[in-house]
Structures are given as C-alpha cells and as structure tokens.
Amino acid sequence: MSERTRAQIRAELEELLREQDAFNADHPNVREGTPEYAEWQERDDRMSALLREMRTESRRELLARDAMRPGRGDRPQSGGPRGTASKSRDLALWRLDDLVRESALPARAAEAAQGLLDYGPTNDRRLAARWVQTAGSDAYTRAFAKLAADPVRGHLLWTADESAAYRAADEVRTALGLTGGAAMIPLVIDPAIMLTGDGSNNPLRQISRVVRTVSDSWNGVSSAGATAEWKTEHAEAADGTPALAPEPIPVFLGDVDVLYSYELGMDAIDLTNELKRVSQDAADNLMATAYTTGNGSTAPRGIVTALAGTSSEINSTGAEGVLDAANPFQLQNALPARFSAGASFTSHIAIKNGYAQLETTNGALKFPELRQSPPMLLGKPWFENSNMDGVLSATNTTANNYVMIYGDFGQFVIVDRIGTTVEFLPDYGTNGRPTAQHHMFMTFRTGSDAPVPQAFRMLDVPTTA
C-alpha cells in the first residue's frame, strides 16, 4: 500500500467518523431494528472495512483487532451507537505512529499524547482523539506554516486539503473551549506535548508527574493512606477508611511573543522549525520558574511555595547562613518511609557545589558522590534546579533561604491543557509605522501543585538581622 493510498484511506475514514459523530449527536438513543440503526450500521461497516485495509503493520493490526474485539462496545448498546470512539482512537494512534516514524514527533511526546486517548472520561478521550487527528495532520501543519509566513494572504495559498484541515482544526479549537480568533498550533509544535522528558530543560518536568487535560483544571485526590492490620479470627476489623480530599489543580494562561522579520517568513518550512525552537524555549523557561516559585494565584503554584510554612519545611541546625554537612541527613531522616524509595534531591547548582566542597578534618570529601556523573547524594539522585535559592542571604538580614528539597517528586503534579493557540500580528514602531516584522503571539495553559506535601522535606537556612 503506497503512502498516498494510506493517506486517502485515512481521509475517507476521518470524513466517515465526522458523519458518525454528527449522527450520534442527533440520534442518541438509536436501537437495533430501526431505520436509523440501519443507517448507522452501514456507515460503521464501511469504516470497519477501511480499518482492515490499513492493517499494514503488526502494531496497527493489534490495535485494530483489539478495538474490534467483542465486548469493547463496538456495537450499539441500549444507550445508542458507541463504535465511533474506538475507531477515532485508532486513527489518532496511527497518526502518532506516522509522526514518530517520520521523525516529526519524539517517541516520548507521542506517549504523552497517547495518555490523553487512554485515560479520562469518554467525551474527553474522544475530543483528545479529534485533536490529535486534526492538529497532527500534515495538511494542517502546511496550512499553519503558510499562515505564519504571510498572515494576511497565506490562506489564499492553501490547497483544498489544507483548507479542509484548517476548518477541522478550528472546529476542534471551538470544542476545546478556546475562544477568539487565534489559530490552534500544530501538534508537533505544541509545548504541552513537546516539552516532555528530554524535550525540556526543566528538571521538574523530567522527574515530576505530568498529566494533561482538555479542561481548565485537573481534579486529583490526596490521602494520607489507608490503615492495615493483623487481626484474630472473628474479631471486628478496624476502620481503615482513608480520608480523601479533592485536590483540583487549575491551569493558568501563559504567553510567548515571538517577533520575526518578513525575510524569515519567506521560507515557510524553516520558519516553522525556528518558531518551534524559540517558542518552546521561552515557554519552558517561564514554566520552570513557575513550577518552582509560582504564587498559585496568577501563575502555577510552585513546589517551594507549596512547602513553605508547612510541616515539610525543615530549618537548618547548623550555624546561621552557612551550609552544614548535617543538612542532607536532616532532610532524609525527616521524610516518611513510604516516600523514601523513589525520593531524590534537587537544588541550585551553587548549593550542590557548596556541599561538594565540604571536607572532613583529614581533608576527605564528605559528599564525594556529588562529583560523580550523574550526581548522587546519600545514595539518592540529585537534580539541578536553577530557580531555587543559590546564594544565602547576608547574616545581618532576616530572610528564608530555601536551598534544597528532598522527596518523591511523583507527588508533585504538573498539568498541561492541550490546545495551544497563536495569533499573527503586524509590528509597528513607536511612531505607528510598520517595521516589516510580525509577532507570533502564543498562549498556553499549565498548572502545578503538591497535593501531598508530606512527600517532601525542604531545607531552610534562615538568617536574621
């Protein structure tokens, strides 16, 4: 099967899927034996036949076979047709496979996008599948590139496929609740997907729990855990019900303004790659600061903010304003045992270097493992976070110096909302005359918090006036 044929089959499948979605919305309670059911069945059979045609790779065969297996809700139930969701998921997964194979999308980013398809309410997963198919299509990426190169006339250069892809993406943008005239950014540029693991310089993104949502908040639950016991026969069991507390984490609006010249815009492909590099770097730096020290009201709640003033804050037992060799032991000993197995340290590199220089009276290094690659501290990994305090305040001033955090960073949650948007705006000088430049104004939404602060210990080396 040629690439062209596969693309044509996918386009036909996507069109049938849109028709089936519209039909399901208009006929939510279709039952077997009715004329409406026969119409649904005919369209479903056509989609199934096309799916069989696309089984060209072993992974795709497994995905299609799994989706069509009895018991997966692929036939109408009492509430109406349900087969559309699994087919939409397959199309989205195949699109992710294509992007990875074409080196347009890192594997880790594809895994992040797949998580949206596998978890959450049915409507959210269906919407995520539509987003992957539209924002991830080659036609939409080309349409976006032409619009970026010429925001005024770029749409006049669209092919029929590119125009249809842009309209489909705009429908998804509306479904995501993203209002205004901004265009949705292609999946291969979206920082919500691309800033994963090695794609980010932010250590908290690399070691924390990162979740994605299609709404304005992520609703988690915190618990101190349940109670277990040994009991004798016939004795009544103790009440081990854990206290569950809802922990919604809201997402906040961030933006990146990229100024580029008309000359750069003349090369649409290079422009897209350059805008991707510059915008992701700026967004990553902004997020890194917020995930560490954000105030939680106008920006994501940073981990330092979440722990400061709580029982997780530990004051140094050493001399005022001085790093003490006992500090790392203080943190490690204070952390509850249940969080110890996956715990790690993080601090500014200057703090790490300060501990790495501490010596015994005989001149031996107290923490030689900090000089290894990768660095370790007390048998646990150490990660650099340049947004934490790196310089201790003078001893004649009253200040808190939050210099190190130790804990299970799987309990620090970063939330990304999919559907990053951009607007292309002309640039004018101070006298109101054009400068032959454009602004790419990108807006994204993200949030963070530590729903379980007991999973961390943060070192404060305070000073007083």
Secondary structure by P-SEA (a helix, b strand, c coil): ccaaaaaaaaaaaaaaaaaaaaaaaaccccccccaaaaaaaaaaaaaaaaaaaacccaaaaaaaaaaaccccccccccccccaaaaaaaaaaaaaaaaaaaaccccaaaaaaaaaaaccccaaaaaaaaaaaaaaacaaaaaaaaaaaaccccccccccaaaaaaaaaaaaaaaaaccccccccccccccccccccccccccccccccbbbbbcccbbbbbbbcbbbbbcccccccccccccbbbbbbbbbbbbbbbbbbcccccccaaaaaaaaaaaaaaaaaaaaaaaacccccccccccccccccccccbbbbcccccccccaaaaaaaaaccccccccccccccaaaaaaaaaccccccccccccccccccccccbbbbbbcccccccccccbbbbbbcccccccccbbbbbbcbbbbbbbbbbcccccccccccbbbbbbbcccccccccbbbbbbcccc
